[in-house]
Amino acid sequence: MRAIVGGQLDGVVQLELKEQPDPEPGPGEVLVDVAHAGVNFMDTAAGTLGATRGVPFVPGVEGAGRVAALGEGVTEFAVGDRVAWISVWGSYAERLAVPVANAVPLPDDIPTDVAAATMMQGLTAHHFVNEVAPLNAGDTALVHAAAGGVGRTVSQLLKLRGVRVIGLVSREEKVPVAKAAGADEVLISSGGDFVDRVGELTGGEGVHAVFDGGGASTFQPSLDVLRRVGTHVWYGPLIGEVPTVNLFDLPKSIRLSYAVYSDHIPTRELLLKHTSDLFDKIRDGKLRIDITRRYPLGEARQAHADITSRATTGKLLLDTGLSDTELSDTELSDTEPSGTGR
């Protein structure tokens, strides 16, 4: 099989498409022919992957494809089933051994690529909106990177709860993207210069929650725009220095949350519950997962350059070239789930 293998040259992470031995599924695992792998900021060198995984390594933590073989003791799947997975390192490959605990079966009416694009960002957004900061109708939220994959999904899920959404984007051309995802107002900001403008939009009261993936530069400004007992949902420690928090500096009895996947979805039962709800919303046209750029597997380096440039919107995928007919005779269009979800 082919896989993207990362190494280092003079301290710089290099990605190359190389032949690798086919993996063998161990007990409790399925061997999957990978169709699509999701690209996330955490997969890049800027996301500290080179430092945390060591070298050589195969990036990627999510994807979707078809079961090719079963490991010992597996009864949840059969050869030929379509599956998606999350939190399995090495997903930038044509074949992958996936623990059953990290895998979900795909309904016939959920396209394989949409499922691959839903796992990391969709589950993250779903947890944020429904568990970390379950806002009520009429509340107001500030969503950083509102044109990005997580931001767009967070915005859509907030609108389903009747929440007013103020979106932040880094560039003028991203404004209509954020509005299409449900943002009621959109502000352009490349750092922490949004505090006064958010104050004006909320009559000086501040927002009920901030969904902040901006990193160290936006941490304190995000605290500043919260109203009393507001919630700061922070998921940006891979960008810049991790802030040091003095509890006596936290204003207005706010709540501060940093989500880790293994904590917020620790069991397969919860994984199936969350993905089922996401798939239901996609099927009903209430949630749209926008796959905005696709790359052949061998162009992973370009995909990483694009996502770290902050010029992209929506979800990026790597495609292995496995055809739709090899995956399913009943798949939908790979970019158009029913309804608009907006």
C-alpha positions in Angstrom: 0.0 0.0 0.0 0.9 3.7 -0.3 1.0 6.0 2.7 2.2 9.5 3.5 5.3 9.2 5.6 6.7 12.1 7.6 10.3 12.6 8.4 12.6 15.6 9.3 15.3 17.3 7.4 17.2 20.0 9.3 14.3 20.2 11.7 11.7 20.7 9.0 9.0 18.0 8.7 8.9 16.5 5.2 6.0 14.5 3.8 6.5 11.8 1.1 4.2 9.3 -0.6 5.9 5.9 0.0 5.2 2.2 -0.3 4.6 0.6 3.1 3.7 -2.9 4.2 0.0 -3.6 4.5 -1.1 -3.5 8.1 -2.7 -6.6 9.7 -5.8 -6.2 11.9 -5.2 -7.3 15.5 -7.8 -8.5 17.9 -10.7 -6.1 18.1 -9.6 -4.3 14.9 -10.8 -4.1 11.3 -8.6 -3.6 8.2 -10.0 -0.9 6.1 -9.5 0.2 2.5 -9.3 3.9 3.1 -11.3 6.1 0.6 -10.9 9.5 2.3 -8.8 10.9 5.1 -9.7 14.2 6.8 -7.1 16.9 7.0 -6.9 18.8 10.4 -4.6 21.5 11.7 -3.4 19.1 14.3 -2.0 16.8 11.5 0.5 19.5 10.4 3.9 20.4 11.6 2.5 23.7 12.8 0.1 21.7 14.9 3.2 20.1 16.6 2.7 16.7 15.1 6.4 16.3 14.4 7.2 16.9 18.1 4.5 14.8 19.6 4.5 11.8 17.3 8.2 11.5 16.6 9.6 10.4 13.2 9.0 8.7 10.9 5.2 8.8 11.2 2.0 8.6 9.1 -0.3 11.6 9.8 -4.0 11.6 9.9 -6.5 10.7 12.6 -9.9 10.3 10.8 -11.3 8.9 7.6 -13.8 6.6 6.0 -13.7 3.5 3.7 -14.7 -0.1 3.4 -13.8 -3.1 5.7 -11.4 -5.5 3.9 -10.7 -7.9 6.7 -11.6 -8.7 10.3 -9.3 -9.1 13.3 -9.9 -11.8 15.9 -13.1 -11.4 17.9 -14.7 -8.7 15.7 -18.5 -9.2 15.4 -19.7 -5.6 15.0 -18.7 -5.5 11.3 -18.5 -7.7 8.2 -16.2 -7.5 5.2 -17.6 -5.0 2.8 -19.2 -2.7 5.4 -18.6 1.0 5.0 -17.1 2.6 8.2 -15.8 5.9 9.4 -13.4 6.4 12.3 -11.8 9.0 14.5 -8.6 9.2 16.6 -6.7 6.6 14.7 -3.2 7.8 13.8 -1.9 6.8 10.4 -5.1 7.6 8.4 -3.1 9.1 5.5 -2.8 5.7 3.9 -4.5 3.4 1.5 -5.1 0.8 4.2 -5.4 1.1 8.0 -6.1 -1.1 11.0 -8.9 0.5 12.9 -9.9 -0.5 16.4 -13.6 -1.2 16.5 -13.9 1.1 19.5 -13.1 4.0 17.2 -15.2 3.0 14.3 -18.9 3.7 13.3 -21.0 2.0 10.6 -22.2 4.2 7.8 -25.9 4.4 6.9 -26.6 3.8 3.2 -27.7 7.4 2.7 -24.6 9.1 4.2 -21.9 9.4 1.5 -18.5 8.1 2.5 -16.7 11.4 1.9 -19.2 13.3 4.0 -18.8 10.8 6.8 -15.0 11.2 6.7 -15.4 15.0 6.8 -17.8 14.8 9.8 -15.8 12.8 12.3 -13.3 15.1 14.0 -14.8 18.6 13.3 -18.4 17.4 13.6 -18.0 15.5 16.8 -15.9 18.4 18.3 -18.6 20.9 17.4 -21.4 18.6 18.6 -19.8 18.2 22.0 -19.1 21.9 22.4 -22.7 23.0 21.6 -24.6 20.2 23.3 -22.5 19.5 26.4 -19.8 22.2 27.1 -22.0 25.3 26.5 -25.6 24.2 25.9 -27.0 27.6 25.2 -30.7 28.5 25.0 -32.8 30.2 22.4 -32.1 34.0 22.5 -28.6 33.6 23.9 -25.7 35.0 22.0 -22.4 33.3 21.1 -19.1 34.4 19.5 -17.6 31.9 17.1 -14.0 32.2 16.1 -12.9 31.1 12.6 -16.6 31.0 11.7 -15.8 30.1 8.0 -13.6 27.1 9.0 -14.7 23.5 9.4 -15.4 23.6 13.2 -16.7 27.1 13.1 -19.2 26.4 10.4 -20.5 23.3 12.1 -20.7 25.1 15.5 -22.6 28.0 13.9 -25.1 25.6 12.3 -25.7 23.7 15.5 -26.1 26.9 17.5 -28.7 28.2 15.1 -30.6 24.9 15.5 -30.9 25.8 19.2 -32.1 29.3 18.4 -28.9 31.1 19.4 -27.7 34.4 18.0 -24.3 33.9 16.4 -21.6 36.5 16.0 -18.9 35.1 13.7 -15.2 36.1 13.5 -13.3 35.6 10.2 -9.8 36.7 9.2 -10.6 37.9 5.6 -13.3 39.8 3.8 -13.9 37.0 1.4 -14.8 34.7 4.3 -17.7 36.8 5.4 -20.4 35.3 3.1 -19.1 31.8 4.0 -19.7 32.5 7.7 -23.1 34.0 7.0 -24.2 31.0 4.9 -23.4 28.8 7.9 -25.8 30.9 10.0 -23.8 33.7 11.5 -26.1 36.7 12.2 -23.3 39.2 12.3 -19.7 38.7 11.0 -16.7 40.7 12.1 -13.3 40.6 10.4 -10.4 40.2 12.9 -7.0 38.7 12.7 -6.2 38.9 16.4 -7.8 40.3 19.5 -9.2 43.5 18.1 -12.9 42.4 18.4 -13.7 43.2 22.0 -15.2 46.7 21.5 -17.2 45.6 18.4 -18.7 42.6 20.2 -19.5 44.9 23.1 -21.4 47.2 20.8 -23.3 44.3 19.2 -24.4 43.1 22.7 -25.2 46.4 24.2 -22.3 46.1 26.5 -23.5 42.9 28.1 -21.2 40.5 26.3 -21.9 37.0 25.0 -23.0 33.9 26.8 -20.3 31.7 25.2 -17.2 32.0 23.1 -16.0 29.2 20.9 -12.4 30.0 20.5 -9.9 28.1 18.3 -7.7 31.2 17.7 -4.9 30.3 20.1 -2.9 32.4 22.5 -3.5 35.7 20.8 -7.3 35.5 21.3 -7.4 33.9 24.7 -7.7 37.1 26.8 -9.9 39.0 24.4 -12.3 36.1 24.4 -12.5 36.3 28.2 -13.1 40.0 28.0 -16.2 39.6 25.8 -18.0 37.2 28.1 -20.9 38.3 30.3 -21.2 37.1 33.9 -21.1 33.3 34.2 -20.3 33.0 30.5 -18.4 30.0 29.1 -15.1 30.2 27.2 -14.8 27.0 25.1 -11.2 27.0 24.2 -9.6 24.6 21.7 -6.6 26.5 20.3 -3.5 25.4 22.2 -1.8 24.1 19.1 -1.4 27.7 17.9 1.1 29.7 19.8 2.0 29.6 23.5 -0.5 28.0 25.9 -1.7 30.7 28.2 -1.0 30.6 32.0 -4.3 31.1 33.9 -4.4 32.8 37.3 -7.8 31.9 38.7 -8.0 35.3 40.4 -7.8 37.0 37.0 -10.9 35.2 35.7 -13.6 37.9 35.6 -17.3 37.7 36.2 -17.4 34.1 37.5 -16.9 32.8 34.0 -16.4 29.1 33.1 -13.3 27.9 31.2 -13.3 24.7 29.2 -10.6 22.9 27.2 -11.9 19.8 25.4 -9.9 16.7 24.8 -11.5 14.1 22.5 -10.8 11.1 24.8 -12.5 12.9 27.7 -15.7 14.1 25.9 -16.3 10.9 24.0 -14.6 8.2 26.1 -16.7 5.2 25.0 -17.9 3.7 21.7 -21.5 4.0 23.0 -21.1 7.8 23.2 -19.3 7.8 19.8 -22.3 6.0 18.2 -24.8 8.3 19.9 -23.0 11.5 18.8 -22.4 10.3 15.2 -26.0 9.1 14.9 -27.3 12.5 15.8 -24.9 14.2 13.3 -25.9 11.8 10.6 -29.6 12.4 11.3 -29.1 16.2 11.0 -27.2 15.7 7.7 -29.9 13.4 6.3 -32.7 15.9 7.3 -30.9 18.8 5.7 -30.4 20.6 9.0 -26.6 20.3 8.9 -24.3 20.7 5.9 -20.8 19.4 5.9 -18.9 21.5 3.3 -16.0 19.7 1.6 -14.3 22.7 0.0 -11.0 21.2 -1.2 -10.0 17.7 -2.1 -6.5 16.4 -2.9 -5.0 13.2 -4.1 -3.2 11.3 -1.3 0.1 12.3 -2.7 -0.6 16.0 -2.4 -0.8 15.9 1.5 2.1 18.4 1.6 0.0 20.9 -0.4 -3.0 20.3 1.8 -1.0 21.0 4.9 0.4 24.2 3.4 -3.1 25.4 2.5 -4.6 24.7 5.9 -1.8 26.4 7.8 -2.0 29.4 5.5 -5.5 30.2 7.0 -6.8 30.8 3.5 -9.1 27.8 3.4 -12.7 27.4 4.5 -14.7 24.3 5.3 -13.2 20.8 5.3 -10.2 19.5 3.4 -10.0 15.8 2.4 -7.3 13.5 1.0 -8.7 11.0 -1.5 -7.0 7.7 -2.2 -8.7 7.1 -5.5 -10.9 4.3 -4.4 -13.9 4.7 -6.7 -17.5 5.2 -5.5 -18.6 2.0 -7.2 -16.0 0.1 -5.2 -17.5 1.6 -2.0 -21.3 1.4 -2.6 -23.8 1.2 -5.3 -26.2 3.4 -3.4 -24.0 6.4 -2.5 -25.3 9.9 -2.8 -23.5 12.7 -4.6 -20.2 13.2 -2.8 -20.8 16.9 -2.1 -24.5 17.4 -1.9 -26.4 15.8 1.0 -30.1 16.5 0.8 -31.2 20.0 1.8 -29.1 23.1 2.4 -28.5 22.8 6.1 -28.4 26.6 6.3 
